[in-house]
Structure formats: structure tokens, C-alpha cells
């Protein structure tokens, strides 16, 4: 099950579970649409994988399967892989 991480790893922008701006790779690294399109050019800086829009978990499932609250932000920002 996806962690639904709460923020962009590059810039720290909040990405709530219902966000259409969240992008993830197959390892669930999480970035905002702006960083994905500009800095990262569609590829994860951690694994080099493709970044795609994160699916939205239905609201009624969030109570049983809540999103993560652990923020992971790179201290030096991101650079393309």
C-alpha cells in the first residue's frame, strides 16, 4: 500500500492525500509537479525512475489507511539524476 508521503522531497511543499500535484516513482519517492517538471524533468533523482501522478486514496479509506506524516526533504534540495 502506498505511504502517501506528506510533502515534496525537493522543496518541502505540502502534498495532502488528495493532491493532484503529487508525483511518485516506483519506490514511492514523492515530489511536487513543479519540481518534477522543472528541476527533475520527469525522473526521480534517487533511482532515475519515471515520476507519475500519485493516485488519490478515496476519503473513506483514509481513516482506516491514513497517509504518512513523516516528512522527507533533501537538505540540499534536488538535482536531476
N, CA, C and O of each residue as an XYZ file, in Angstrom:
324
protein
N       0.834     -1.166      0.000
C       0.000      0.000      0.000
C       0.891      1.245      0.000
O       1.900      1.292      0.705
N       0.517      2.245     -0.788
C       1.300      3.478     -0.875
C       1.339      4.213      0.460
O       0.345      4.255      1.186
N       2.495      4.791      0.777
C       2.651      5.567      2.001
C       1.893      6.890      1.955
O       1.452      7.382      2.994
N       1.736      7.466      0.777
C       1.169      8.802      0.619
C       1.953      9.797      1.480
O       1.427     10.366      2.437
N       3.202      9.988      1.122
C       4.076     10.897      1.863
C       3.544     12.322      1.799
O       2.948     12.721      0.799
N       3.760     13.092      2.867
C       3.087     14.387      3.016
C       3.694     15.593      2.314
O       3.100     16.672      2.331
N       4.876     15.436      1.691
C       5.490     16.620      1.098
C       6.471     16.258     -0.023
O       6.865     15.104     -0.193
N       6.845     17.292     -0.775
C       7.843     17.137     -1.832
C       9.223     16.975     -1.207
O       9.597     17.744     -0.322
N       9.973     15.990     -1.656
C      11.318     15.760     -1.132
C      12.296     16.858     -1.533
O      13.329     17.027     -0.886
N      11.985     17.608     -2.591
C      12.882     18.673     -3.054
C      12.662     19.985     -2.309
O      13.592     20.548     -1.730
N      11.414     20.464     -2.331
C      11.137     21.812     -1.826
C      10.320     21.841     -0.552
O      10.158     22.906      0.045
N       9.798     20.702     -0.114
C       9.019     20.651      1.117
C       7.566     21.064      0.982
O       6.854     21.130      1.984
N       7.104     21.346     -0.234
C       5.707     21.720     -0.440
C       4.784     20.634      0.092
O       5.013     19.448     -0.148
N       3.741     21.035      0.815
C       2.767     20.081      1.328
C       2.033     19.400      0.177
O       1.624     20.047     -0.787
N       1.875     18.092      0.295
C       1.140     17.297     -0.696
C       0.151     16.403      0.051
O       0.439     15.234      0.305
N      -1.019     16.954      0.403
C      -2.009     16.157      1.128
C      -2.481     14.972      0.290
O      -2.262     14.950     -0.921
N      -3.118     14.001      0.909
C      -3.528     12.793      0.194
C      -4.346     13.047     -1.066
O      -4.267     12.272     -2.019
N      -5.129     14.117     -1.084
C      -5.982     14.417     -2.239
C      -5.305     15.290     -3.294
O      -5.951     15.705     -4.256
N      -4.026     15.570     -3.128
C      -3.312     16.462     -4.039
C      -3.169     15.882     -5.445
O      -2.764     14.733     -5.622
N      -3.508     16.697     -6.434
C      -3.291     16.320     -7.834
C      -1.881     16.681     -8.284
O      -1.476     16.339     -9.395
N      -1.135     17.368     -7.429
C       0.225     17.804     -7.770
C       1.299     16.823     -7.324
O       2.473     17.026     -7.636
N       0.939     15.774     -6.609
C       1.928     14.807     -6.112
C       2.380     13.871     -7.228
O       1.565     13.357     -7.994
N       3.688     13.659     -7.306
C       4.281     12.734     -8.271
C       5.128     11.728     -7.502
O       5.790     12.090     -6.530
N       5.110     10.460     -7.933
C       5.890      9.416     -7.268
C       6.593      8.537     -8.289
O       6.192      8.458     -9.450
N       7.660      7.873     -7.825
C       8.324      6.846     -8.629
C       7.887      5.491     -8.090
O       7.061      5.433     -7.179
N       8.415      4.418     -8.623
C       8.010      3.080     -8.176
C       8.475      2.761     -6.755
O       8.009      1.792     -6.156
N       9.396      3.574     -6.210
C       9.847      3.390     -4.824
C       9.113      4.330     -3.873
O       9.442      4.391     -2.688
N       8.119      5.063     -4.382
C       7.299      5.997     -3.624
C       8.016      7.282     -3.228
O       7.515      8.020     -2.380
N       9.168      7.568     -3.816
C       9.774      8.868     -3.609
C       8.733      9.871     -4.093
O       8.079      9.634     -5.108
N       8.570     10.974     -3.392
C       7.453     11.882     -3.652
C       7.933     13.297     -3.928
O       8.762     13.842     -3.200
N       7.396     13.881     -4.993
C       7.778     15.231     -5.415
C       6.553     15.987     -5.887
O       5.545     15.377     -6.246
N       6.629     17.309     -5.891
C       5.519     18.113     -6.409
C       5.643     18.205     -7.929
O       6.701     17.937     -8.497
N       4.549     18.587     -8.569
C       4.528     18.692    -10.032
C       5.536     19.720    -10.523
O       6.176     19.513    -11.555
N       5.688     20.827     -9.797
C       6.624     21.875    -10.229
C       8.055     21.368    -10.252
O       8.748     21.538    -11.254
N       8.515     20.748     -9.166
C       9.887     20.210     -9.135
C      10.054     19.103    -10.176
O      11.094     19.013    -10.828
N       9.029     18.259    -10.331
C       9.095     17.171    -11.308
C       9.297     17.715    -12.714
O      10.128     17.205    -13.466
N       8.545     18.741    -13.069
C       8.588     19.274    -14.430
C       9.797     20.169    -14.691
O      10.325     20.184    -15.803
N      10.238     20.907    -13.689
C      11.328     21.859    -13.919
C      12.691     21.267    -13.570
O      13.507     21.017    -14.456
N      12.930     21.049    -12.310
C      14.239     20.581    -11.846
C      14.543     19.148    -12.257
O      15.647     18.848    -12.713
N      13.565     18.266    -12.096
C      13.813     16.825    -12.273
C      13.509     16.302    -13.664
O      13.906     15.188    -14.009
N      12.817     17.085    -14.458
C      12.482     16.709    -15.839
C      11.852     15.313    -15.926
O      12.150     14.537    -16.834
N      10.967     15.012    -14.950
C      10.193     13.783    -15.006
C      10.855     12.532    -14.475
O      10.291     11.443    -14.584
N      12.061     12.664    -13.891
C      12.763     11.474    -13.398
C      13.180     11.635    -11.942
O      13.605     12.711    -11.520
N      13.055     10.567    -11.191
C      13.405     10.569     -9.774
C      14.911     10.766     -9.598
O      15.698     10.064    -10.234
N      15.327     11.709     -8.747
C      16.758     11.918     -8.520
C      17.388     10.811     -7.677
O      18.613     10.699     -7.619
N      16.570     10.000     -7.029
C      17.079      8.919     -6.184
C      17.358      7.646     -6.968
O      18.399      7.015     -6.787
N      16.417      7.264     -7.848
C      16.569      5.987     -8.566
C      16.607      6.139    -10.082
O      16.936      5.191    -10.795
N      16.272      7.328    -10.575
C      16.260      7.553    -12.021
C      14.974      7.120    -12.690
O      14.824      7.252    -13.904
N      14.037      6.599    -11.894
C      12.771      6.124    -12.446
C      11.842      7.256    -12.859
O      12.056      8.417    -12.512
N      10.823      6.898    -13.596
C       9.828      7.855    -14.080
C       8.935      8.323    -12.926
O       8.531      7.527    -12.079
N       8.637      9.611    -12.906
C       7.730     10.175    -11.913
C       6.355     10.360    -12.551
O       6.221     10.990    -13.600
N       5.342      9.803    -11.901
C       3.968      9.853    -12.396
C       3.046     10.400    -11.316
O       3.401     10.416    -10.137
N       1.840     10.857    -11.729
C       0.900     11.380    -10.748
C       0.538     10.304     -9.738
O       0.224      9.169    -10.097
N       0.589     10.685     -8.465
C       0.245      9.759     -7.390
C      -1.267      9.562     -7.366
O      -2.010     10.540     -7.451
N      -1.740      8.323     -7.254
C      -3.183      8.104     -7.174
C      -3.745      8.683     -5.879
O      -3.041      8.811     -4.877
N      -5.017      9.024     -5.923
C      -5.685      9.573     -4.746
C      -6.431      8.453     -4.045
O      -7.223      7.735     -4.655
N      -6.165      8.315     -2.748
C      -6.862      7.308     -1.951
C      -8.263      7.850     -1.617
O      -8.389      8.991     -1.174
N      -9.292      7.060     -1.822
C     -10.640      7.528     -1.501
C     -10.738      7.997     -0.047
O     -10.188      7.365      0.855
N     -11.434      9.097      0.168
C     -11.543      9.698      1.506
C     -12.030      8.703      2.552
O     -11.561      8.723      3.690
N     -12.960      7.837      2.181
C     -13.495      6.875      3.159
C     -12.461      5.821      3.568
O     -12.640      5.154      4.587
N     -11.398      5.661      2.804
C     -10.341      4.695      3.141
C      -9.229      5.330      3.988
O      -8.453      4.620      4.628
N      -9.155      6.671      3.989
C      -8.079      7.340      4.732
C      -8.168      7.116      6.241
O      -7.140      7.115      6.918
N      -9.350      6.929      6.770
C      -9.452      6.703      8.217
C      -8.860      5.349      8.607
O      -8.236      5.223      9.661
N      -9.052      4.359      7.774
C      -8.505      3.028      8.060
C      -7.054      2.905      7.594
O      -6.255      2.206      8.217
N      -6.720      3.588      6.496
C      -5.375      3.536      5.922
C      -4.848      4.966      5.748
O      -4.815      5.481      4.630
N      -4.437      5.608      6.848
C      -4.043      7.021      6.787
C      -2.739      7.257      6.020
O      -1.903      6.367      5.869
N      -2.611      8.480      5.553
C      -1.383      8.901      4.873
C      -0.254      9.014      5.891
O      -0.500      9.168      7.087
N       0.964      8.937      5.418
C       2.134      9.092      6.272
C       2.228     10.537      6.767
O       1.756     11.459      6.102
N       2.830     10.722      7.920
C       3.087     12.068      8.442
C       4.587     12.354      8.500
O       5.002     13.427      8.937
N       5.389     11.401      8.062
C       6.849     11.540      8.096
C       7.307     12.360      6.890
O       7.130     11.959      5.740
N       7.900     13.519      7.186
C       8.370     14.410      6.122
C       9.814     14.055      5.771
O      10.672     13.981      6.650
N      10.076     13.837      4.481
C      11.417     13.540      3.977
C      11.755     14.634      2.976
O      11.197     14.678      1.880
N      12.673     15.520      3.361
C      13.066     16.618      2.474
C      14.589     16.628      2.387
O      15.272     16.580      3.410
N      15.112     16.689      1.185
C      16.557     16.718      0.982
C      17.111     18.050      1.483
O      16.635     19.110      1.076
N      18.099     18.003      2.350
C      18.629     19.226      2.958
C      19.236     20.179      1.921
O      19.242     21.392      2.130
N      19.734     19.654      0.829
C      20.337     20.498     -0.221
C      19.445     20.619     -1.442
O      19.908     21.043     -2.501
N      18.173     20.254     -1.316
C      17.279     20.294     -2.480
C      17.566     19.141     -3.405
O      18.174     18.147     -3.008
N      17.127     19.274     -4.641
C      17.283     18.186     -5.603
C      18.107     18.615     -6.817
O      18.117     19.775     -7.229
N      18.778     17.639     -7.349
C      19.451     17.803     -8.628
C      19.030     16.624     -9.494
O      18.820     15.525     -8.981
N      18.903     16.838    -10.796
C      18.498     15.732    -11.665
C      19.469     14.577    -11.599
O      20.663     14.778    -11.381
N      18.966     13.360    -11.785
C      19.785     12.141    -11.754
C      20.521     11.992    -13.070
O      21.268     11.031    -13.255
